[in-house]
Amino acid sequence: MEPLQSHQYEVADAFEANELFQRNGWTDGLPIVPPTEPIVAHFLESAGLAPDAIVGIEPVRRRRIPAEKVAIAAVMAGCRPEYLPVVVATIKAMCEPEFGLHGVTASTGGSAPFVVVNGPVRLSLGMNATHNVLGNGSRPNATIGRALRLVILNVLGGIPGQLDRSTLGHPGKFTFCLAEDEEDSPWLPLATERGMPPGASAITVLAVESPHQVMNEWTHEPRDIAETYAAAIRANMLTYSIWAGTYAIVIGRQNRDVFAAAGWSKKDIREYVHERARVKRADWAAVGKRAVVGKDPDRIHTALRTPDDLLVVSAGGPAGGFGAIIPPWYAEKSVAVTMRIEEKP
């Protein structure tokens, strides 16, 4: 293994290491695992990566992201070495031009990368796809997502109040990562739908705003449940952004069972929501935005440009008719990217 290039600091112990990182703004405010040279080297070796290998280049400012810096972030976040290929694949996907990483990082809108993991790697890493899937409690979910934020902070300079101009932000900016529940889903995994070979380990990443939980457990009619999701998207269009983009919806087990019993596929859900998640520009007046209705009040705005703009994700616990809509950051300026996870042979 080649020697590491990052500057080294001498500190008394792990406590002082954490204090050093906090003082210098090198963390997200939470404690970190000190990224010592032997640990970082072990992470890189485990993933078969040279320290100076370029994982990605941020397209606008041309910032290079070396594997060494990604491994440091993964150690700091609390990852295990075997998580690193997932982090690397996500960074690569975020550096694709269509993801819009610079805008995602700098915007006042305060977006976060939302990561969905598919394939066997979910099981080998012990990722959570069920209970409390958007919350706490899963080390791989939490630390993989957190590592992305630490790369944005320390490699790309996404410091709040400096490059990161988020007005509010949201908790997903700490971490926003889940596994899809492929075992208890009647549908194709998200990555397979998006072109990955069946059974491949892959990630899909989308720049998003905060999730909004919905509930409908009073019906066995799939259209009624799909309408609940569409209604939440319509509300987002009026109170946040009327412009079309890539939305995600996370559907819990109870709602999935209703869809499955009726023979509905993910495609059926996408097509229904595409048709129903639309508003008139005049509807803005009802939510205090009368001043921007303009001269074309009857213009129809759709949440999705096409049905494929909706990512349908199977995840969540088995009880309760719950799901969530996850709105896009900024419509056409950022779309979802799917990337295969390259694991060391």
C-alpha positions as a Python dict, from the first residue, in 0.01 Angstrom:
ca = {
    (1, 'M'): (0, 0, 0),
    (2, 'E'): (130, 345, -93),
    (3, 'P'): (187, 587, 195),
    (4, 'L'): (-98, 821, 281),
    (5, 'Q'): (-68, 1187, 182),
    (6, 'S'): (-299, 1352, 435),
    (7, 'H'): (-145, 1568, 707),
    (8, 'Q'): (-100, 1391, 1039),
    (9, 'Y'): (-165, 1539, 1383),
    (10, 'E'): (-29, 1425, 1719),
    (11, 'V'): (-289, 1420, 1997),
    (12, 'A'): (-297, 1269, 2342),
    (13, 'D'): (-592, 1035, 2294),
    (14, 'A'): (-920, 976, 2111),
    (15, 'F'): (-1095, 1243, 2316),
    (16, 'E'): (-843, 1506, 2209),
    (17, 'A'): (-865, 1384, 1849),
    (18, 'N'): (-1237, 1449, 1854),
    (19, 'E'): (-1184, 1792, 2011),
    (20, 'L'): (-933, 1879, 1736),
    (21, 'F'): (-1183, 1786, 1466),
    (22, 'Q'): (-1461, 1980, 1637),
    (23, 'R'): (-1247, 2292, 1677),
    (24, 'N'): (-1146, 2289, 1312),
    (25, 'G'): (-1498, 2227, 1177),
    (26, 'W'): (-1401, 1893, 1022),
    (27, 'T'): (-1709, 1713, 1145),
    (28, 'D'): (-2087, 1745, 1129),
    (29, 'G'): (-2111, 1828, 1499),
    (30, 'L'): (-2126, 1465, 1611),
    (31, 'P'): (-1827, 1282, 1760),
    (32, 'I'): (-1593, 1108, 1518),
    (33, 'V'): (-1376, 798, 1516),
    (34, 'P'): (-1013, 917, 1487),
    (35, 'P'): (-891, 829, 1136),
    (36, 'T'): (-546, 698, 1221),
    (37, 'E'): (-311, 598, 941),
    (38, 'P'): (-328, 221, 1009),
    (39, 'I'): (-708, 220, 1015),
    (40, 'V'): (-740, 428, 697),
    (41, 'A'): (-484, 207, 522),
    (42, 'H'): (-678, -102, 630),
    (43, 'F'): (-1001, 40, 484),
    (44, 'L'): (-832, 111, 152),
    (45, 'E'): (-665, -229, 136),
    (46, 'S'): (-992, -404, 219),
    (47, 'A'): (-1157, -229, -76),
    (48, 'G'): (-863, -278, -311),
    (49, 'L'): (-811, 97, -354),
    (50, 'A'): (-489, 293, -384),
    (51, 'P'): (-485, 608, -167),
    (52, 'D'): (-446, 836, -470),
    (53, 'A'): (-713, 665, -682),
    (54, 'I'): (-967, 928, -789),
    (55, 'V'): (-1316, 821, -687),
    (56, 'G'): (-1483, 1113, -860),
    (57, 'I'): (-1448, 1474, -976),
    (58, 'E'): (-1709, 1732, -881),
    (59, 'P'): (-1809, 1856, -1228),
    (60, 'V'): (-1840, 2233, -1173),
    (61, 'R'): (-1536, 2326, -961),
    (62, 'R'): (-1341, 2018, -1075),
    (63, 'R'): (-1260, 1913, -720),
    (64, 'R'): (-1094, 1570, -719),
    (65, 'I'): (-1205, 1323, -453),
    (66, 'P'): (-922, 1076, -376),
    (67, 'A'): (-994, 736, -226),
    (68, 'E'): (-780, 827, 75),
    (69, 'K'): (-1015, 1114, 165),
    (70, 'V'): (-1322, 894, 119),
    (71, 'A'): (-1171, 629, 348),
    (72, 'I'): (-1091, 894, 609),
    (73, 'A'): (-1452, 1013, 600),
    (74, 'A'): (-1578, 654, 630),
    (75, 'V'): (-1359, 593, 936),
    (76, 'M'): (-1469, 922, 1093),
    (77, 'A'): (-1835, 836, 1033),
    (78, 'G'): (-1804, 505, 1217),
    (79, 'C'): (-1814, 273, 915),
    (80, 'R'): (-1667, -73, 906),
    (81, 'P'): (-1418, -145, 624),
    (82, 'E'): (-1670, -352, 431),
    (83, 'Y'): (-1900, -48, 401),
    (84, 'L'): (-1644, 146, 196),
    (85, 'P'): (-1744, 10, -150),
    (86, 'V'): (-2100, 138, -91),
    (87, 'V'): (-1967, 482, 2),
    (88, 'V'): (-1737, 483, -302),
    (89, 'A'): (-2017, 385, -542),
    (90, 'T'): (-2237, 662, -403),
    (91, 'I'): (-1965, 925, -437),
    (92, 'K'): (-1910, 814, -798),
    (93, 'A'): (-2282, 846, -868),
    (94, 'M'): (-2298, 1190, -707),
    (95, 'C'): (-2016, 1308, -935),
    (96, 'E'): (-2217, 1228, -1247),
    (97, 'P'): (-2314, 1563, -1407),
    (98, 'E'): (-2687, 1489, -1398),
    (99, 'F'): (-2680, 1468, -1018),
    (100, 'G'): (-2576, 1834, -996),
    (101, 'L'): (-2348, 1795, -693),
    (102, 'H'): (-2232, 2158, -680),
    (103, 'G'): (-2584, 2297, -680),
    (104, 'V'): (-2699, 2031, -436),
    (105, 'T'): (-2416, 2131, -200),
    (106, 'A'): (-2450, 2509, -229),
    (107, 'S'): (-2825, 2572, -259),
    (108, 'T'): (-3032, 2763, -8),
    (109, 'G'): (-3285, 2481, -49),
    (110, 'G'): (-3081, 2257, 180),
    (111, 'S'): (-3094, 1920, 8),
    (112, 'A'): (-2939, 1590, 113),
    (113, 'P'): (-2833, 1280, -81),
    (114, 'F'): (-3094, 1007, -31),
    (115, 'V'): (-2940, 663, -91),
    (116, 'V'): (-3124, 337, -162),
    (117, 'V'): (-2912, 20, -152),
    (118, 'N'): (-3009, -294, -345),
    (119, 'G'): (-2868, -641, -389),
    (120, 'P'): (-2679, -892, -173),
    (121, 'V'): (-2462, -625, -12),
    (122, 'R'): (-2765, -518, 196),
    (123, 'L'): (-2766, -853, 369),
    (124, 'S'): (-2390, -898, 403),
    (125, 'L'): (-2364, -557, 572),
    (126, 'G'): (-2675, -608, 786),
    (127, 'M'): (-2849, -299, 653),
    (128, 'N'): (-3195, -209, 776),
    (129, 'A'): (-3491, -218, 537),
    (130, 'T'): (-3777, -259, 783),
    (131, 'H'): (-3852, -119, 1131),
    (132, 'N'): (-3772, 253, 1173),
    (133, 'V'): (-3605, 248, 832),
    (134, 'L'): (-3588, 627, 801),
    (135, 'G'): (-3472, 664, 1161),
    (136, 'N'): (-3196, 558, 1396),
    (137, 'G'): (-3069, 220, 1503),
    (138, 'S'): (-2876, 76, 1206),
    (139, 'R'): (-2501, 124, 1198),
    (140, 'P'): (-2449, 70, 824),
    (141, 'N'): (-2747, 287, 726),
    (142, 'A'): (-2634, 567, 957),
    (143, 'T'): (-2262, 563, 890),
    (144, 'I'): (-2270, 514, 513),
    (145, 'G'): (-2495, 817, 477),
    (146, 'R'): (-2288, 1016, 726),
    (147, 'A'): (-1965, 943, 537),
    (148, 'L'): (-2110, 1119, 232),
    (149, 'R'): (-2175, 1433, 435),
    (150, 'L'): (-1819, 1430, 572),
    (151, 'V'): (-1679, 1405, 218),
    (152, 'I'): (-1896, 1699, 112),
    (153, 'L'): (-1779, 1895, 416),
    (154, 'N'): (-1407, 1825, 410),
    (155, 'V'): (-1325, 1755, 45),
    (156, 'L'): (-1576, 1977, -135),
    (157, 'G'): (-1587, 2256, 123),
    (158, 'G'): (-1960, 2223, 187),
    (159, 'I'): (-1940, 2420, 513),
    (160, 'P'): (-2269, 2566, 642),
    (161, 'G'): (-2268, 2942, 600),
    (162, 'Q'): (-1987, 2925, 344),
    (163, 'L'): (-2034, 2710, 33),
    (164, 'D'): (-2338, 2544, 191),
    (165, 'R'): (-2597, 2822, 194),
    (166, 'S'): (-2888, 2615, 326),
    (167, 'T'): (-3152, 2835, 483),
    (168, 'L'): (-3287, 2555, 701),
    (169, 'G'): (-3144, 2219, 594),
    (170, 'H'): (-3302, 1906, 740),
    (171, 'P'): (-3199, 1600, 943),
    (172, 'G'): (-3126, 1403, 626),
    (173, 'K'): (-2811, 1615, 595),
    (174, 'F'): (-2663, 1408, 878),
    (175, 'T'): (-2749, 1081, 705),
    (176, 'F'): (-3022, 955, 470),
    (177, 'C'): (-2957, 598, 362),
    (178, 'L'): (-3167, 280, 360),
    (179, 'A'): (-3181, -66, 211),
    (180, 'E'): (-3478, -176, 1),
    (181, 'D'): (-3682, -460, 149),
    (182, 'E'): (-3645, -697, -143),
    (183, 'E'): (-3737, -1010, 54),
    (184, 'D'): (-4086, -891, 151),
    (185, 'S'): (-4161, -699, -167),
    (186, 'P'): (-4375, -826, -457),
    (187, 'W'): (-4184, -602, -697),
    (188, 'L'): (-3853, -571, -877),
    (189, 'P'): (-3579, -396, -677),
    (190, 'L'): (-3527, -31, -761),
    (191, 'A'): (-3178, -83, -906),
    (192, 'T'): (-3301, -363, -1133),
    (193, 'E'): (-3580, -139, -1261),
    (194, 'R'): (-3317, 122, -1337),
    (195, 'G'): (-3103, -106, -1553),
    (196, 'M'): (-2878, -298, -1315),
    (197, 'P'): (-2848, -676, -1372),
    (198, 'P'): (-3078, -885, -1148),
    (199, 'G'): (-2901, -970, -824),
    (200, 'A'): (-2641, -694, -859),
    (201, 'S'): (-2543, -484, -559),
    (202, 'A'): (-2607, -119, -646),
    (203, 'I'): (-2703, 218, -508),
    (204, 'T'): (-2944, 483, -627),
    (205, 'V'): (-2889, 838, -503),
    (206, 'L'): (-3123, 1135, -535),
    (207, 'A'): (-3092, 1491, -402),
    (208, 'V'): (-3396, 1547, -182),
    (209, 'E'): (-3574, 1761, 71),
    (210, 'S'): (-3708, 1622, 399),
    (211, 'P'): (-3947, 1324, 389),
    (212, 'H'): (-4317, 1358, 467),
    (213, 'Q'): (-4492, 1059, 628),
    (214, 'V'): (-4839, 961, 505),
    (215, 'M'): (-5092, 705, 628),
    (216, 'N'): (-5386, 519, 479),
    (217, 'E'): (-5492, 195, 649),
    (218, 'W'): (-5866, 216, 599),
    (219, 'T'): (-5899, 64, 254),
    (220, 'H'): (-5815, -237, 39),
    (221, 'E'): (-5852, -33, -279),
    (222, 'P'): (-5509, 35, -434),
    (223, 'R'): (-5624, 355, -604),
    (224, 'D'): (-5722, 503, -269),
    (225, 'I'): (-5378, 435, -125),
    (226, 'A'): (-5201, 566, -435),
    (227, 'E'): (-5421, 876, -411),
    (228, 'T'): (-5292, 941, -59),
    (229, 'Y'): (-4935, 949, -188),
    (230, 'A'): (-5037, 1166, -484),
    (231, 'A'): (-5220, 1408, -252),
    (232, 'A'): (-4908, 1451, -39),
    (233, 'I'): (-4708, 1526, -354),
    (234, 'R'): (-4969, 1781, -465),
    (235, 'A'): (-4942, 1949, -125),
    (236, 'N'): (-4564, 1969, -167),
    (237, 'M'): (-4608, 2124, -511),
    (238, 'L'): (-4819, 2403, -364),
    (239, 'T'): (-4636, 2472, -40),
    (240, 'Y'): (-4282, 2414, -166),
    (241, 'S'): (-4213, 2382, -541),
    (242, 'I'): (-4459, 2355, -827),
    (243, 'W'): (-4194, 2239, -1074),
    (244, 'A'): (-4164, 1881, -1197),
    (245, 'G'): (-3880, 1660, -1081),
    (246, 'T'): (-3780, 1318, -953),
    (247, 'Y'): (-3977, 1220, -643),
    (248, 'A'): (-3932, 909, -431),
    (249, 'I'): (-4201, 732, -234),
    (250, 'V'): (-4126, 475, 36),
    (251, 'I'): (-4408, 223, 76),
    (252, 'G'): (-4441, 21, 397),
    (253, 'R'): (-4539, -344, 410),
    (254, 'Q'): (-4909, -297, 487),
    (255, 'N'): (-4967, -68, 188),
    (256, 'R'): (-4752, -294, -32),
    (257, 'D'): (-4970, -591, 58),
    (258, 'V'): (-5279, -405, -66),
    (259, 'F'): (-5112, -321, -395),
    (260, 'A'): (-4985, -677, -436),
    (261, 'A'): (-5326, -832, -364),
    (262, 'A'): (-5473, -616, -640),
    (263, 'G'): (-5196, -708, -883),
    (264, 'W'): (-5048, -358, -896),
    (265, 'S'): (-4683, -327, -1000),
    (266, 'K'): (-4446, -39, -934),
    (267, 'K'): (-4520, 67, -1292),
    (268, 'D'): (-4893, 87, -1213),
    (269, 'I'): (-4820, 307, -911),
    (270, 'R'): (-4590, 535, -1112),
    (271, 'E'): (-4849, 579, -1385),
    (272, 'Y'): (-5129, 652, -1140),
    (273, 'V'): (-4926, 909, -946),
    (274, 'H'): (-4805, 1072, -1267),
    (275, 'E'): (-5167, 1122, -1372),
    (276, 'R'): (-5291, 1244, -1033),
    (277, 'A'): (-4999, 1448, -893),
    (278, 'R'): (-5071, 1769, -1078),
    (279, 'V'): (-5213, 2110, -985),
    (280, 'K'): (-5339, 2426, -1151),
    (281, 'R'): (-5125, 2733, -1115),
    (282, 'A'): (-5432, 2908, -973),
    (283, 'D'): (-5422, 2667, -679),
    (284, 'W'): (-5126, 2862, -543),
    (285, 'A'): (-5369, 3132, -434),
    (286, 'A'): (-5518, 2900, -172),
    (287, 'V'): (-5182, 2862, 5),
    (288, 'G'): (-5084, 3229, 23),
    (289, 'K'): (-4902, 3252, -310),
    (290, 'R'): (-5160, 3460, -498),
    (291, 'A'): (-4888, 3703, -605),
    (292, 'V'): (-4718, 3442, -826),
    (293, 'V'): (-5025, 3296, -997),
    (294, 'G'): (-4961, 3525, -1294),
    (295, 'K'): (-5152, 3554, -1620),
    (296, 'D'): (-5200, 3182, -1683),
    (297, 'P'): (-5400, 3056, -1384),
    (298, 'D'): (-5533, 2750, -1568),
    (299, 'R'): (-5191, 2615, -1657),
    (300, 'I'): (-5149, 2257, -1535),
    (301, 'H'): (-4825, 2163, -1358),
    (302, 'T'): (-4730, 1797, -1317),
    (303, 'A'): (-4511, 1671, -1035),
    (304, 'L'): (-4349, 1416, -1267),
    (305, 'R'): (-4232, 1481, -1622),
    (306, 'T'): (-4292, 1110, -1696),
    (307, 'P'): (-4397, 817, -1476),
    (308, 'D'): (-4031, 712, -1459),
    (309, 'D'): (-3957, 1025, -1255),
    (310, 'L'): (-4109, 845, -954),
    (311, 'L'): (-3881, 612, -756),
    (312, 'V'): (-4092, 352, -576),
    (313, 'V'): (-3905, 201, -281),
    (314, 'S'): (-4019, -96, -69),
    (315, 'A'): (-3915, -37, 291),
    (316, 'G'): (-4054, -10, 642),
    (317, 'G'): (-4196, -228, 919),
    (318, 'P'): (-4478, -478, 874),
    (319, 'A'): (-4752, -299, 1071),
    (320, 'G'): (-4938, 24, 999),
    (321, 'G'): (-5051, 175, 670),
    (322, 'F'): (-4757, 412, 656),
    (323, 'G'): (-4538, 542, 378),
    (324, 'A'): (-4349, 857, 288),
    (325, 'I'): (-4305, 1094, -1),
    (326, 'I'): (-3955, 1234, -50),
    (327, 'P'): (-3957, 1549, -265),
    (328, 'P'): (-3676, 1645, -501),
    (329, 'W'): (-3435, 1927, -429),
    (330, 'Y'): (-3467, 2131, -747),
    (331, 'A'): (-3661, 1964, -1023),
    (332, 'E'): (-3468, 1921, -1345),
    (333, 'K'): (-3137, 2045, -1199),
    (334, 'S'): (-3076, 1708, -1031),
    (335, 'V'): (-3197, 1359, -1116),
    (336, 'A'): (-3145, 1017, -961),
    (337, 'V'): (-2830, 823, -1051),
    (338, 'T'): (-2788, 446, -1010),
    (339, 'M'): (-2441, 294, -978),
    (340, 'R'): (-2316, -62, -934),
    (341, 'I'): (-2114, -134, -621),
    (342, 'E'): (-1772, -270, -711),
    (343, 'E'): (-1656, -505, -438),
    (344, 'K'): (-1301, -641, -406),
    (345, 'P'): (-1280, -990, -564),
}
